[in-house]
């Protein structure tokens, strides 16, 4: 009976158009196009069922796909296709049931409703496609040129633990180059996600460099340029390698610093450090601003600024990016080791508060800040496995071991002692089983072993 026609008043036309936007085929049923109506309804049910199945049953795999540029392009195309199909159904439905004799105002009202419904469909899908594009651009920017032998069946090459060097880089107009004032190795159990943070102070002296040209130049430990401005501390190794290509031959500009620092830290701790991620501290402040600040407990008032012009009062509050930067940077009325403790508190606070809703709402601003703030050598092909590992870390305990006085003497470190303590901290006997799994819909936030938690965290 598809050749039969019906006349609809304004109210019926508006209702059927709205109904068709919610359930495809309603307008077709009303106009006796039953076969088309059932096809449209079936297609919508299959589409919604597929979406629900993917979101509920394959959530972890979705996160893995989100860091693969190719899949993000596919997702953007799929979203565009769904939006076009949905708006086509709405417009088609309106054409079938538009009021025959309601005058200009009635037709204008029904047309306006149709346009509004199309906009409601197009806006979220366009936004989702935009996020897919931004995510693709972010991944390509951060991991451009990062390649490595990553095996899909075993991305960690059989290693029980994988070690990442996390660097906080601090530069200033009166101090050219990069100083790695924050250096922490995150050692992660690839099976359980159990993580130990190993903190190294910036002022370690006479650090042994890896065998090769670097060791040949400094056979008794790194001494820098031997000047007041370059006394030979651990935080100078990065920039020294960048300024002296001959100590890291064959490595291109921009990669010499992280290469030598990774190898140096590997020797100090006695563990292989495979990858690094470096955050520019000023960029880190922009990232915190992008997510609306970070809530943290300041246990004691913190004075900051070259001329003591700033003060973070004690108490629990949301810190802006600049305030968080000074929380982790200030050494006024304290020292490097207190600052190291605060930096780890800050890292844990950001990790706990990085919920999906907050990240989604500020994704574009966060992505823009991240592109300016972070550099890494993690291979792009490793990202899906890294996402899965991060999910394990979220449900595990995080321990912390800082090599600071009185545990060590930074002016004359006992390297064997440091390697022994590292081995003890990472030994299977020291591992604790992860806490009982929380709801799958709400992953457990990282926790920190209270025995090793820095007291400055409050």
Secondary structure in CASP SS format (residue, H / E / C, confidence):
PFRMAT SS
TARGET T0000
AUTHOR 0000-0000-0000
METHOD secondary structure of the structure
MODEL  1
X C 1.00
X C 1.00
X C 1.00
X C 1.00
X C 1.00
X C 1.00
X C 1.00
X C 1.00
X C 1.00
X H 1.00
X H 1.00
X H 1.00
X H 1.00
X H 1.00
X H 1.00
X H 1.00
X H 1.00
X H 1.00
X H 1.00
X H 1.00
X H 1.00
X H 1.00
X C 1.00
X C 1.00
X C 1.00
X H 1.00
X H 1.00
X H 1.00
X H 1.00
X H 1.00
X C 1.00
X C 1.00
X C 1.00
X H 1.00
X H 1.00
X H 1.00
X H 1.00
X H 1.00
X H 1.00
X H 1.00
X H 1.00
X H 1.00
X H 1.00
X H 1.00
X H 1.00
X H 1.00
X H 1.00
X H 1.00
X H 1.00
X H 1.00
X H 1.00
X H 1.00
X H 1.00
X H 1.00
X H 1.00
X H 1.00
X H 1.00
X C 1.00
X H 1.00
X H 1.00
X H 1.00
X H 1.00
X H 1.00
X H 1.00
X H 1.00
X C 1.00
X C 1.00
X C 1.00
X H 1.00
X H 1.00
X H 1.00
X H 1.00
X H 1.00
X H 1.00
X H 1.00
X H 1.00
X H 1.00
X H 1.00
X H 1.00
X H 1.00
X H 1.00
X H 1.00
X H 1.00
X H 1.00
X H 1.00
X H 1.00
X H 1.00
X H 1.00
X H 1.00
X H 1.00
X H 1.00
X H 1.00
X H 1.00
X H 1.00
X H 1.00
X H 1.00
X H 1.00
X C 1.00
X C 1.00
X C 1.00
X C 1.00
X C 1.00
X H 1.00
X H 1.00
X H 1.00
X H 1.00
X H 1.00
X H 1.00
X H 1.00
X H 1.00
X H 1.00
X H 1.00
X H 1.00
X H 1.00
X H 1.00
X H 1.00
X H 1.00
X H 1.00
X H 1.00
X H 1.00
X H 1.00
X H 1.00
X H 1.00
X H 1.00
X H 1.00
X H 1.00
X H 1.00
X H 1.00
X H 1.00
X H 1.00
X H 1.00
X H 1.00
X H 1.00
X H 1.00
X H 1.00
X H 1.00
X H 1.00
X H 1.00
X H 1.00
X H 1.00
X H 1.00
X H 1.00
X C 1.00
X C 1.00
X C 1.00
X C 1.00
X C 1.00
X C 1.00
X C 1.00
X C 1.00
X E 1.00
X C 1.00
X C 1.00
X E 1.00
X C 1.00
X C 1.00
X C 1.00
X C 1.00
X C 1.00
X C 1.00
X E 1.00
X E 1.00
X E 1.00
X E 1.00
X E 1.00
X E 1.00
X E 1.00
X E 1.00
X E 1.00
X E 1.00
X E 1.00
X E 1.00
X C 1.00
X C 1.00
X E 1.00
X E 1.00
X E 1.00
X E 1.00
X E 1.00
X E 1.00
X E 1.00
X E 1.00
X E 1.00
X E 1.00
X E 1.00
X E 1.00
X E 1.00
X E 1.00
X E 1.00
X C 1.00
X C 1.00
X C 1.00
X C 1.00
X C 1.00
X E 1.00
X E 1.00
X E 1.00
X E 1.00
X E 1.00
X E 1.00
X C 1.00
X C 1.00
X C 1.00
X C 1.00
X E 1.00
X C 1.00
X C 1.00
X C 1.00
X C 1.00
X C 1.00
X C 1.00
X C 1.00
X H 1.00
X H 1.00
X H 1.00
X H 1.00
X H 1.00
X C 1.00
X C 1.00
X C 1.00
X C 1.00
X C 1.00
X C 1.00
X C 1.00
X C 1.00
X C 1.00
X C 1.00
X C 1.00
X C 1.00
X C 1.00
X C 1.00
X C 1.00
X E 1.00
X H 1.00
X H 1.00
X H 1.00
X H 1.00
X H 1.00
X H 1.00
X H 1.00
X H 1.00
X H 1.00
X H 1.00
X C 1.00
X H 1.00
X H 1.00
X H 1.00
X H 1.00
X C 1.00
X C 1.00
X C 1.00
X C 1.00
X C 1.00
X C 1.00
X C 1.00
X H 1.00
X H 1.00
X H 1.00
X H 1.00
X H 1.00
X H 1.00
X H 1.00
X H 1.00
X H 1.00
X H 1.00
X H 1.00
X H 1.00
X H 1.00
X H 1.00
X C 1.00
X C 1.00
X C 1.00
X C 1.00
X C 1.00
X E 1.00
X E 1.00
X E 1.00
X E 1.00
X E 1.00
X E 1.00
X H 1.00
X H 1.00
X H 1.00
X H 1.00
X H 1.00
X H 1.00
X H 1.00
X H 1.00
X H 1.00
X H 1.00
X C 1.00
X C 1.00
X C 1.00
X E 1.00
X E 1.00
X E 1.00
X E 1.00
X E 1.00
X C 1.00
X C 1.00
X C 1.00
X E 1.00
X E 1.00
X E 1.00
X C 1.00
X C 1.00
X C 1.00
X C 1.00
X C 1.00
X E 1.00
X E 1.00
X E 1.00
X C 1.00
X C 1.00
X E 1.00
X E 1.00
X E 1.00
X E 1.00
X E 1.00
X C 1.00
X H 1.00
X H 1.00
X H 1.00
X H 1.00
X H 1.00
X H 1.00
X H 1.00
X H 1.00
X H 1.00
X C 1.00
X C 1.00
X C 1.00
X C 1.00
X C 1.00
X C 1.00
X H 1.00
X H 1.00
X H 1.00
X H 1.00
X H 1.00
X H 1.00
X H 1.00
X H 1.00
X H 1.00
X H 1.00
X H 1.00
X H 1.00
X H 1.00
X H 1.00
X H 1.00
X H 1.00
X H 1.00
X H 1.00
X C 1.00
X C 1.00
X H 1.00
X H 1.00
X H 1.00
X H 1.00
X H 1.00
X H 1.00
X C 1.00
X H 1.00
X H 1.00
X H 1.00
X H 1.00
X H 1.00
X H 1.00
X H 1.00
X H 1.00
X H 1.00
X H 1.00
X H 1.00
X E 1.00
X E 1.00
X E 1.00
X C 1.00
X C 1.00
X C 1.00
X H 1.00
X H 1.00
X H 1.00
X H 1.00
X H 1.00
X H 1.00
X H 1.00
X H 1.00
X H 1.00
X H 1.00
X H 1.00
X H 1.00
X H 1.00
X H 1.00
X H 1.00
X C 1.00
X C 1.00
X E 1.00
X E 1.00
X E 1.00
X E 1.00
X E 1.00
X E 1.00
X E 1.00
X C 1.00
X C 1.00
X C 1.00
X C 1.00
X C 1.00
X C 1.00
X C 1.00
X C 1.00
X C 1.00
X C 1.00
X C 1.00
X H 1.00
X H 1.00
X H 1.00
X H 1.00
X H 1.00
X H 1.00
X H 1.00
X H 1.00
X H 1.00
X H 1.00
X H 1.00
X H 1.00
X C 1.00
X H 1.00
X H 1.00
X H 1.00
X C 1.00
X C 1.00
X C 1.00
X C 1.00
X C 1.00
X C 1.00
X C 1.00
X C 1.00
X C 1.00
X C 1.00
X C 1.00
X C 1.00
X C 1.00
X C 1.00
X C 1.00
X C 1.00
X E 1.00
X E 1.00
X C 1.00
X C 1.00
X C 1.00
X C 1.00
X C 1.00
X C 1.00
X H 1.00
X H 1.00
X H 1.00
X C 1.00
END
